Amino acid sequence: MRFGRPLKLTADQRALAVRLIAEGKSVREAAGLLNCHPATLYRALPVADLSPD
């Protein structure tokens, strides 16, 4: 059981964000598509997933 505030992003949404960023979208664009704030993505995703290599 998990206590506290519910997560804003589901596991599928986090995976989609990683894919969008890997494809070259900015964090801001990905956040707009997922209807969340860019800071939410920065908190939810590891740093390695945020660099568009």
mmCIF file of the N, C-alpha and C atoms, coordinates in Angstrom:
data_MODEL
# 
_entry.id   MODEL 
# 
loop_
_atom_site.group_PDB 
_atom_site.id 
_atom_site.type_symbol 
_atom_site.label_atom_id 
_atom_site.label_alt_id 
_atom_site.label_comp_id 
_atom_site.label_asym_id 
_atom_site.label_entity_id 
_atom_site.label_seq_id 
_atom_site.pdbx_PDB_ins_code 
_atom_site.Cartn_x 
_atom_site.Cartn_y 
_atom_site.Cartn_z 
_atom_site.occupancy 
_atom_site.B_iso_or_equiv 
_atom_site.pdbx_formal_charge 
_atom_site.auth_seq_id 
_atom_site.auth_comp_id 
_atom_site.auth_asym_id 
_atom_site.auth_atom_id 
_atom_site.pdbx_PDB_model_num 
ATOM 1   N N  . MET A 1 1  ? 0.838  -1.175 0.000   1.00 0.00 ? 1  MET A N  1 
ATOM 2   C CA . MET A 1 1  ? 0.000  0.000  0.000   1.00 0.00 ? 1  MET A CA 1 
ATOM 3   C C  . MET A 1 1  ? 0.886  1.241  0.000   1.00 0.00 ? 1  MET A C  1 
ATOM 4   N N  . ARG A 1 2  ? 0.491  2.210  -0.797  1.00 0.00 ? 2  ARG A N  1 
ATOM 5   C CA . ARG A 1 2  ? 1.262  3.443  -0.910  1.00 0.00 ? 2  ARG A CA 1 
ATOM 6   C C  . ARG A 1 2  ? 0.507  4.570  -0.234  1.00 0.00 ? 2  ARG A C  1 
ATOM 7   N N  . PHE A 1 3  ? 1.190  5.344  0.576   1.00 0.00 ? 3  PHE A N  1 
ATOM 8   C CA . PHE A 1 3  ? 0.590  6.490  1.247   1.00 0.00 ? 3  PHE A CA 1 
ATOM 9   C C  . PHE A 1 3  ? 1.050  7.775  0.585   1.00 0.00 ? 3  PHE A C  1 
ATOM 10  N N  . GLY A 1 4  ? 0.310  8.841  0.817   1.00 0.00 ? 4  GLY A N  1 
ATOM 11  C CA . GLY A 1 4  ? 0.705  10.140 0.300   1.00 0.00 ? 4  GLY A CA 1 
ATOM 12  C C  . GLY A 1 4  ? -0.093 10.542 -0.922  1.00 0.00 ? 4  GLY A C  1 
ATOM 13  N N  . ARG A 1 5  ? 0.379  11.582 -1.545  1.00 0.00 ? 5  ARG A N  1 
ATOM 14  C CA . ARG A 1 5  ? -0.296 12.140 -2.705  1.00 0.00 ? 5  ARG A CA 1 
ATOM 15  C C  . ARG A 1 5  ? -0.217 11.175 -3.888  1.00 0.00 ? 5  ARG A C  1 
ATOM 16  N N  . PRO A 1 6  ? -1.304 11.028 -4.649  1.00 0.00 ? 6  PRO A N  1 
ATOM 17  C CA . PRO A 1 6  ? -1.273 10.154 -5.835  1.00 0.00 ? 6  PRO A CA 1 
ATOM 18  C C  . PRO A 1 6  ? -0.299 10.696 -6.881  1.00 0.00 ? 6  PRO A C  1 
ATOM 19  N N  . LEU A 1 7  ? 0.289  9.803  -7.640  1.00 0.00 ? 7  LEU A N  1 
ATOM 20  C CA . LEU A 1 7  ? 1.218  10.198 -8.687  1.00 0.00 ? 7  LEU A CA 1 
ATOM 21  C C  . LEU A 1 7  ? 0.470  10.875 -9.829  1.00 0.00 ? 7  LEU A C  1 
ATOM 22  N N  . LYS A 1 8  ? 1.057  11.909 -10.389 1.00 0.00 ? 8  LYS A N  1 
ATOM 23  C CA . LYS A 1 8  ? 0.446  12.624 -11.508 1.00 0.00 ? 8  LYS A CA 1 
ATOM 24  C C  . LYS A 1 8  ? 0.551  11.814 -12.795 1.00 0.00 ? 8  LYS A C  1 
ATOM 25  N N  . LEU A 1 9  ? 1.692  11.144 -12.980 1.00 0.00 ? 9  LEU A N  1 
ATOM 26  C CA . LEU A 1 9  ? 1.932  10.393 -14.206 1.00 0.00 ? 9  LEU A CA 1 
ATOM 27  C C  . LEU A 1 9  ? 1.891  8.891  -13.943 1.00 0.00 ? 9  LEU A C  1 
ATOM 28  N N  . THR A 1 10 ? 1.231  8.169  -14.835 1.00 0.00 ? 10 THR A N  1 
ATOM 29  C CA . THR A 1 10 ? 1.238  6.716  -14.750 1.00 0.00 ? 10 THR A CA 1 
ATOM 30  C C  . THR A 1 10 ? 2.551  6.181  -15.331 1.00 0.00 ? 10 THR A C  1 
ATOM 31  N N  . ALA A 1 11 ? 2.783  4.909  -15.162 1.00 0.00 ? 11 ALA A N  1 
ATOM 32  C CA . ALA A 1 11 ? 3.993  4.291  -15.718 1.00 0.00 ? 11 ALA A CA 1 
ATOM 33  C C  . ALA A 1 11 ? 3.999  4.411  -17.243 1.00 0.00 ? 11 ALA A C  1 
ATOM 34  N N  . ASP A 1 12 ? 2.839  4.270  -17.870 1.00 0.00 ? 12 ASP A N  1 
ATOM 35  C CA . ASP A 1 12 ? 2.753  4.408  -19.325 1.00 0.00 ? 12 ASP A CA 1 
ATOM 36  C C  . ASP A 1 12 ? 3.073  5.832  -19.774 1.00 0.00 ? 12 ASP A C  1 
ATOM 37  N N  . GLN A 1 13 ? 2.607  6.816  -19.020 1.00 0.00 ? 13 GLN A N  1 
ATOM 38  C CA . GLN A 1 13 ? 2.897  8.199  -19.358 1.00 0.00 ? 13 GLN A CA 1 
ATOM 39  C C  . GLN A 1 13 ? 4.378  8.514  -19.190 1.00 0.00 ? 13 GLN A C  1 
ATOM 40  N N  . ARG A 1 14 ? 5.002  7.952  -18.157 1.00 0.00 ? 14 ARG A N  1 
ATOM 41  C CA . ARG A 1 14 ? 6.446  8.159  -17.976 1.00 0.00 ? 14 ARG A CA 1 
ATOM 42  C C  . ARG A 1 14 ? 7.219  7.529  -19.131 1.00 0.00 ? 14 ARG A C  1 
ATOM 43  N N  . ALA A 1 15 ? 6.801  6.337  -19.554 1.00 0.00 ? 15 ALA A N  1 
ATOM 44  C CA . ALA A 1 15 ? 7.464  5.670  -20.680 1.00 0.00 ? 15 ALA A CA 1 
ATOM 45  C C  . ALA A 1 15 ? 7.294  6.492  -21.959 1.00 0.00 ? 15 ALA A C  1 
ATOM 46  N N  . LEU A 1 16 ? 6.111  7.056  -22.159 1.00 0.00 ? 16 LEU A N  1 
ATOM 47  C CA . LEU A 1 16 ? 5.862  7.888  -23.326 1.00 0.00 ? 16 LEU A CA 1 
ATOM 48  C C  . LEU A 1 16 ? 6.742  9.137  -23.286 1.00 0.00 ? 16 LEU A C  1 
ATOM 49  N N  . ALA A 1 17 ? 6.876  9.732  -22.117 1.00 0.00 ? 17 ALA A N  1 
ATOM 50  C CA . ALA A 1 17 ? 7.722  10.922 -21.977 1.00 0.00 ? 17 ALA A CA 1 
ATOM 51  C C  . ALA A 1 17 ? 9.168  10.600 -22.332 1.00 0.00 ? 17 ALA A C  1 
ATOM 52  N N  . VAL A 1 18 ? 9.669  9.473  -21.869 1.00 0.00 ? 18 VAL A N  1 
ATOM 53  C CA . VAL A 1 18 ? 11.043 9.061  -22.187 1.00 0.00 ? 18 VAL A CA 1 
ATOM 54  C C  . VAL A 1 18 ? 11.193 8.899  -23.695 1.00 0.00 ? 18 VAL A C  1 
ATOM 55  N N  . ARG A 1 19 ? 10.200 8.257  -24.333 1.00 0.00 ? 19 ARG A N  1 
ATOM 56  C CA . ARG A 1 19 ? 10.270 8.044  -25.783 1.00 0.00 ? 19 ARG A CA 1 
ATOM 57  C C  . ARG A 1 19 ? 10.224 9.370  -26.539 1.00 0.00 ? 19 ARG A C  1 
ATOM 58  N N  . LEU A 1 20 ? 9.335  10.278 -26.126 1.00 0.00 ? 20 LEU A N  1 
ATOM 59  C CA . LEU A 1 20 ? 9.233  11.569 -26.806 1.00 0.00 ? 20 LEU A CA 1 
ATOM 60  C C  . LEU A 1 20 ? 10.534 12.355 -26.698 1.00 0.00 ? 20 LEU A C  1 
ATOM 61  N N  . ILE A 1 21 ? 11.122 12.356 -25.518 1.00 0.00 ? 21 ILE A N  1 
ATOM 62  C CA . ILE A 1 21 ? 12.377 13.090 -25.317 1.00 0.00 ? 21 ILE A CA 1 
ATOM 63  C C  . ILE A 1 21 ? 13.504 12.443 -26.117 1.00 0.00 ? 21 ILE A C  1 
ATOM 64  N N  . ALA A 1 22 ? 13.516 11.121 -26.173 1.00 0.00 ? 22 ALA A N  1 
ATOM 65  C CA . ALA A 1 22 ? 14.533 10.414 -26.967 1.00 0.00 ? 22 ALA A CA 1 
ATOM 66  C C  . ALA A 1 22 ? 14.381 10.710 -28.452 1.00 0.00 ? 22 ALA A C  1 
ATOM 67  N N  . GLU A 1 23 ? 13.146 10.975 -28.893 1.00 0.00 ? 23 GLU A N  1 
ATOM 68  C CA . GLU A 1 23 ? 12.901 11.289 -30.303 1.00 0.00 ? 23 GLU A CA 1 
ATOM 69  C C  . GLU A 1 23 ? 13.210 12.745 -30.645 1.00 0.00 ? 23 GLU A C  1 
ATOM 70  N N  . GLY A 1 24 ? 13.576 13.539 -29.631 1.00 0.00 ? 24 GLY A N  1 
ATOM 71  C CA . GLY A 1 24 ? 13.992 14.902 -29.910 1.00 0.00 ? 24 GLY A CA 1 
ATOM 72  C C  . GLY A 1 24 ? 13.061 15.988 -29.399 1.00 0.00 ? 24 GLY A C  1 
ATOM 73  N N  . LYS A 1 25 ? 11.938 15.617 -28.818 1.00 0.00 ? 25 LYS A N  1 
ATOM 74  C CA . LYS A 1 25 ? 11.045 16.628 -28.240 1.00 0.00 ? 25 LYS A CA 1 
ATOM 75  C C  . LYS A 1 25 ? 11.689 17.215 -26.997 1.00 0.00 ? 25 LYS A C  1 
ATOM 76  N N  . SER A 1 26 ? 11.386 18.467 -26.726 1.00 0.00 ? 26 SER A N  1 
ATOM 77  C CA . SER A 1 26 ? 11.891 19.072 -25.499 1.00 0.00 ? 26 SER A CA 1 
ATOM 78  C C  . SER A 1 26 ? 11.033 18.604 -24.329 1.00 0.00 ? 26 SER A C  1 
ATOM 79  N N  . VAL A 1 27 ? 11.556 18.792 -23.124 1.00 0.00 ? 27 VAL A N  1 
ATOM 80  C CA . VAL A 1 27 ? 10.799 18.419 -21.934 1.00 0.00 ? 27 VAL A CA 1 
ATOM 81  C C  . VAL A 1 27 ? 9.516  19.246 -21.879 1.00 0.00 ? 27 VAL A C  1 
ATOM 82  N N  . ARG A 1 28 ? 9.611  20.494 -22.271 1.00 0.00 ? 28 ARG A N  1 
ATOM 83  C CA . ARG A 1 28 ? 8.425  21.366 -22.263 1.00 0.00 ? 28 ARG A CA 1 
ATOM 84  C C  . ARG A 1 28 ? 7.358  20.854 -23.228 1.00 0.00 ? 28 ARG A C  1 
ATOM 85  N N  . GLU A 1 29 ? 7.768  20.432 -24.431 1.00 0.00 ? 29 GLU A N  1 
ATOM 86  C CA . GLU A 1 29 ? 6.809  19.903 -25.406 1.00 0.00 ? 29 GLU A CA 1 
ATOM 87  C C  . GLU A 1 29 ? 6.183  18.602 -24.910 1.00 0.00 ? 29 GLU A C  1 
ATOM 88  N N  . ALA A 1 30 ? 7.004  17.723 -24.352 1.00 0.00 ? 30 ALA A N  1 
ATOM 89  C CA . ALA A 1 30 ? 6.495  16.453 -23.827 1.00 0.00 ? 30 ALA A CA 1 
ATOM 90  C C  . ALA A 1 30 ? 5.515  16.701 -22.684 1.00 0.00 ? 30 ALA A C  1 
ATOM 91  N N  . ALA A 1 31 ? 5.832  17.656 -21.824 1.00 0.00 ? 31 ALA A N  1 
ATOM 92  C CA . ALA A 1 31 ? 4.934  17.983 -20.715 1.00 0.00 ? 31 ALA A CA 1 
ATOM 93  C C  . ALA A 1 31 ? 3.608  18.519 -21.246 1.00 0.00 ? 31 ALA A C  1 
ATOM 94  N N  . GLY A 1 32 ? 3.651  19.312 -22.276 1.00 0.00 ? 32 GLY A N  1 
ATOM 95  C CA . GLY A 1 32 ? 2.420  19.830 -22.874 1.00 0.00 ? 32 GLY A CA 1 
ATOM 96  C C  . GLY A 1 32 ? 1.540  18.725 -23.425 1.00 0.00 ? 32 GLY A C  1 
ATOM 97  N N  . LEU A 1 33 ? 2.162  17.744 -24.063 1.00 0.00 ? 33 LEU A N  1 
ATOM 98  C CA . LEU A 1 33 ? 1.402  16.619 -24.601 1.00 0.00 ? 33 LEU A CA 1 
ATOM 99  C C  . LEU A 1 33 ? 0.802  15.751 -23.496 1.00 0.00 ? 33 LEU A C  1 
ATOM 100 N N  . LEU A 1 34 ? 1.482  15.682 -22.364 1.00 0.00 ? 34 LEU A N  1 
ATOM 101 C CA . LEU A 1 34 ? 1.011  14.859 -21.242 1.00 0.00 ? 34 LEU A CA 1 
ATOM 102 C C  . LEU A 1 34 ? 0.169  15.649 -20.244 1.00 0.00 ? 34 LEU A C  1 
ATOM 103 N N  . ASN A 1 35 ? -0.055 16.928 -20.543 1.00 0.00 ? 35 ASN A N  1 
ATOM 104 C CA . ASN A 1 35 ? -0.871 17.783 -19.683 1.00 0.00 ? 35 ASN A CA 1 
ATOM 105 C C  . ASN A 1 35 ? -0.321 17.857 -18.250 1.00 0.00 ? 35 ASN A C  1 
ATOM 106 N N  . CYS A 1 36 ? 0.969  18.098 -18.150 1.00 0.00 ? 36 CYS A N  1 
ATOM 107 C CA . CYS A 1 36 ? 1.594  18.280 -16.842 1.00 0.00 ? 36 CYS A CA 1 
ATOM 108 C C  . CYS A 1 36 ? 2.655  19.380 -16.964 1.00 0.00 ? 36 CYS A C  1 
ATOM 109 N N  . HIS A 1 37 ? 3.192  19.785 -15.861 1.00 0.00 ? 37 HIS A N  1 
ATOM 110 C CA . HIS A 1 37 ? 4.221  20.826 -15.833 1.00 0.00 ? 37 HIS A CA 1 
ATOM 111 C C  . HIS A 1 37 ? 5.587  20.196 -16.133 1.00 0.00 ? 37 HIS A C  1 
ATOM 112 N N  . PRO A 1 38 ? 6.470  20.901 -16.812 1.00 0.00 ? 38 PRO A N  1 
ATOM 113 C CA . PRO A 1 38 ? 7.804  20.348 -17.077 1.00 0.00 ? 38 PRO A CA 1 
ATOM 114 C C  . PRO A 1 38 ? 8.527  19.898 -15.801 1.00 0.00 ? 38 PRO A C  1 
ATOM 115 N N  . ALA A 1 39 ? 8.328  20.601 -14.703 1.00 0.00 ? 39 ALA A N  1 
ATOM 116 C CA . ALA A 1 39 ? 8.976  20.206 -13.444 1.00 0.00 ? 39 ALA A CA 1 
ATOM 117 C C  . ALA A 1 39 ? 8.525  18.821 -13.004 1.00 0.00 ? 39 ALA A C  1 
ATOM 118 N N  . THR A 1 40 ? 7.285  18.465 -13.327 1.00 0.00 ? 40 THR A N  1 
ATOM 119 C CA . THR A 1 40 ? 6.783  17.127 -12.991 1.00 0.00 ? 40 THR A CA 1 
ATOM 120 C C  . THR A 1 40 ? 7.601  16.066 -13.722 1.00 0.00 ? 40 THR A C  1 
ATOM 121 N N  . LEU A 1 41 ? 7.924  16.318 -14.983 1.00 0.00 ? 41 LEU A N  1 
ATOM 122 C CA . LEU A 1 41 ? 8.734  15.354 -15.744 1.00 0.00 ? 41 LEU A CA 1 
ATOM 123 C C  . LEU A 1 41 ? 10.148 15.280 -15.193 1.00 0.00 ? 41 LEU A C  1 
ATOM 124 N N  . TYR A 1 42 ? 10.721 16.417 -14.846 1.00 0.00 ? 42 TYR A N  1 
ATOM 125 C CA . TYR A 1 42 ? 12.069 16.406 -14.287 1.00 0.00 ? 42 TYR A CA 1 
ATOM 126 C C  . TYR A 1 42 ? 12.116 15.604 -12.990 1.00 0.00 ? 42 TYR A C  1 
ATOM 127 N N  . ARG A 1 43 ? 11.058 15.683 -12.175 1.00 0.00 ? 43 ARG A N  1 
ATOM 128 C CA . ARG A 1 43 ? 11.011 14.929 -10.926 1.00 0.00 ? 43 ARG A CA 1 
ATOM 129 C C  . ARG A 1 43 ? 10.745 13.440 -11.177 1.00 0.00 ? 43 ARG A C  1 
ATOM 130 N N  . ALA A 1 44 ? 9.918  13.131 -12.185 1.00 0.00 ? 44 ALA A N  1 
ATOM 131 C CA . ALA A 1 44 ? 9.473  11.754 -12.407 1.00 0.00 ? 44 ALA A CA 1 
ATOM 132 C C  . ALA A 1 44 ? 10.486 10.914 -13.174 1.00 0.00 ? 44 ALA A C  1 
ATOM 133 N N  . LEU A 1 45 ? 11.346 11.553 -13.962 1.00 0.00 ? 45 LEU A N  1 
ATOM 134 C CA . LEU A 1 45 ? 12.245 10.801 -14.835 1.00 0.00 ? 45 LEU A CA 1 
ATOM 135 C C  . LEU A 1 45 ? 13.687 10.926 -14.362 1.00 0.00 ? 45 LEU A C  1 
ATOM 136 N N  . PRO A 1 46 ? 14.442 9.836  -14.477 1.00 0.00 ? 46 PRO A N  1 
ATOM 137 C CA . PRO A 1 46 ? 15.876 9.905  -14.160 1.00 0.00 ? 46 PRO A CA 1 
ATOM 138 C C  . PRO A 1 46 ? 16.588 10.855 -15.123 1.00 0.00 ? 46 PRO A C  1 
ATOM 139 N N  . VAL A 1 47 ? 17.675 11.425 -14.674 1.00 0.00 ? 47 VAL A N  1 
ATOM 140 C CA . VAL A 1 47 ? 18.435 12.386 -15.470 1.00 0.00 ? 47 VAL A CA 1 
ATOM 141 C C  . VAL A 1 47 ? 18.897 11.767 -16.777 1.00 0.00 ? 47 VAL A C  1 
ATOM 142 N N  . ALA A 1 48 ? 19.280 10.506 -16.776 1.00 0.00 ? 48 ALA A N  1 
ATOM 143 C CA . ALA A 1 48 ? 19.777 9.840  -17.985 1.00 0.00 ? 48 ALA A CA 1 
ATOM 144 C C  . ALA A 1 48 ? 18.699 9.789  -19.070 1.00 0.00 ? 48 ALA A C  1 
ATOM 145 N N  . ASP A 1 49 ? 17.419 9.737  -18.678 1.00 0.00 ? 49 ASP A N  1 
ATOM 146 C CA . ASP A 1 49 ? 16.337 9.684  -19.659 1.00 0.00 ? 49 ASP A CA 1 
ATOM 147 C C  . ASP A 1 49 ? 16.015 11.036 -20.272 1.00 0.00 ? 49 ASP A C  1 
ATOM 148 N N  . LEU A 1 50 ? 16.527 12.097 -19.707 1.00 0.00 ? 50 LEU A N  1 
ATOM 149 C CA . LEU A 1 50 ? 16.204 13.442 -20.174 1.00 0.00 ? 50 LEU A CA 1 
ATOM 150 C C  . LEU A 1 50 ? 17.182 13.976 -21.199 1.00 0.00 ? 50 LEU A C  1 
ATOM 151 N N  . SER A 1 51 ? 18.267 13.276 -21.458 1.00 0.00 ? 51 SER A N  1 
ATOM 152 C CA . SER A 1 51 ? 19.228 13.758 -22.448 1.00 0.00 ? 51 SER A CA 1 
ATOM 153 C C  . SER A 1 51 ? 18.937 13.113 -23.792 1.00 0.00 ? 51 SER A C  1 
ATOM 154 N N  . PRO A 1 52 ? 18.629 13.911 -24.823 1.00 0.00 ? 52 PRO A N  1 
ATOM 155 C CA . PRO A 1 52 ? 18.291 13.372 -26.142 1.00 0.00 ? 52 PRO A CA 1 
ATOM 156 C C  . PRO A 1 52 ? 19.530 12.911 -26.902 1.00 0.00 ? 52 PRO A C  1 
ATOM 157 N N  . ASP A 1 53 ? 20.066 11.767 -26.569 1.00 0.00 ? 53 ASP A N  1 
ATOM 158 C CA . ASP A 1 53 ? 21.282 11.232 -27.224 1.00 0.00 ? 53 ASP A CA 1 
ATOM 159 C C  . ASP A 1 53 ? 20.967 10.616 -28.548 1.00 0.00 ? 53 ASP A C  1 
# 
